[in-house]
Amino acid sequence: MAYSKNAEYNKLVRDNIPEIIQSHWATPITRIASNEEFFERLKDKLTEEVKEYLESTDTQELADILEVIYALAEQQNITRDKLEEIRLAKQASRWAFKRKIILERTVESVKDTIL
């Protein structure tokens, strides 16, 4: 993302962004979010990062999505290991996306109908 000298952002940024802005071109005006606001802003950031990935399919954006997911998990007191444990349990019960299956529709099964 490109930042401008005089612009309004009002968004969550990575920890080092204010220093980068200050060292290159402008004075950043910042504040620290409450825990509640931080959680809401992380959800907004997730939407932003997913949108950026969908528009570009850049693998850097996938890493950004993962970073936001880790921060969201931390806000809910879930470690990365626990998150991975949950993911693997879901994968074991529902599998993954390796077979590339597209569910187009369902139809009533003959065995479910009373004849």
C-alpha positions in Angstrom: 0.0 0.0 0.0 1.2 3.5 -0.8 0.9 6.2 1.8 0.5 9.9 1.0 1.9 12.9 2.9 -1.5 14.4 3.6 -4.2 11.7 3.9 -6.8 10.2 6.2 -6.4 6.4 6.9 -8.1 5.6 10.2 -7.0 2.0 9.9 -5.0 -0.6 11.7 -1.4 -0.8 10.5 1.6 -3.0 11.2 3.8 -2.0 14.2 6.6 -0.5 12.1 4.5 1.6 9.7 4.6 4.8 11.7 8.4 4.7 11.8 8.6 4.0 8.1 6.3 6.9 7.3 8.3 9.2 9.5 11.6 8.2 8.1 10.5 8.7 4.5 8.0 11.5 4.0 5.6 12.5 6.7 4.6 12.7 10.3 2.2 10.0 11.3 -0.6 10.8 13.7 -1.5 7.6 15.6 -3.3 6.3 18.7 -3.5 2.9 20.5 -6.7 0.9 20.2 -8.6 -0.6 23.1 -8.7 -4.4 23.1 -12.3 -4.2 21.8 -11.5 -1.8 19.0 -8.4 -3.8 18.1 -10.4 -7.0 17.7 -12.9 -5.1 15.4 -10.1 -3.5 13.4 -8.4 -6.9 13.0 -11.7 -8.2 11.4 -11.7 -5.2 9.1 -8.0 -5.8 8.2 -8.8 -9.5 7.4 -11.5 -8.3 4.9 -9.0 -5.8 3.4 -6.2 -8.4 3.1 -8.5 -11.0 1.6 -9.8 -8.5 -0.9 -6.2 -7.6 -1.9 -5.3 -11.2 -2.3 -8.4 -11.9 -4.5 -7.5 -8.9 -6.7 -3.9 -9.9 -7.1 -3.4 -13.5 -6.1 0.0 -12.4 -4.8 1.4 -14.8 -2.2 2.6 -11.9 -0.1 -1.1 -11.2 0.5 -1.6 -14.8 1.7 1.1 -14.1 4.3 -0.7 -10.9 5.3 -4.0 -12.9 5.7 -2.2 -15.4 7.9 -0.6 -12.7 10.1 -4.1 -11.2 10.7 -5.5 -14.6 11.5 -2.7 -15.2 14.0 -3.5 -11.8 15.6 -7.2 -12.6 15.8 -6.5 -16.0 17.4 -4.2 -14.3 19.9 -7.0 -11.9 20.8 -9.1 -14.9 21.6 -6.3 -16.5 23.6 -5.7 -19.2 21.0 -2.1 -20.0 20.3 -0.8 -20.8 16.8 -0.3 -24.4 17.9 -3.9 -24.6 19.2 -5.2 -23.0 15.9 -3.2 -25.6 13.9 -4.6 -28.4 16.1 -8.1 -27.2 15.4 -7.4 -26.9 11.7 -6.0 -30.5 11.6 -9.0 -31.9 13.5 -11.3 -30.2 11.0 -9.2 -31.6 8.2 -9.4 -35.1 9.7 -13.2 -35.0 10.0 -14.0 -33.1 6.8 -10.8 -33.5 4.8 -9.3 -30.6 3.0 -9.6 -29.2 -0.5 -7.2 -31.6 -2.3 -9.8 -33.3 -4.5 -11.1 -30.0 -5.9 -14.8 -31.0 -5.5 -17.4 -28.4 -6.5 -20.9 -29.1 -5.1 -23.3 -27.9 -7.7 -26.6 -29.0 -6.1 -28.3 -31.7 -4.1 -31.3 -33.8 -5.1 -33.6 -35.9 -3.0 -32.3 -39.4 -2.6 -34.5 -42.3 -3.6 -33.6 -44.1 -0.4 -34.9 -41.1 1.6 -38.4 -41.1 0.0 -41.2 -43.3 1.3 -42.5 -45.5 -1.5 
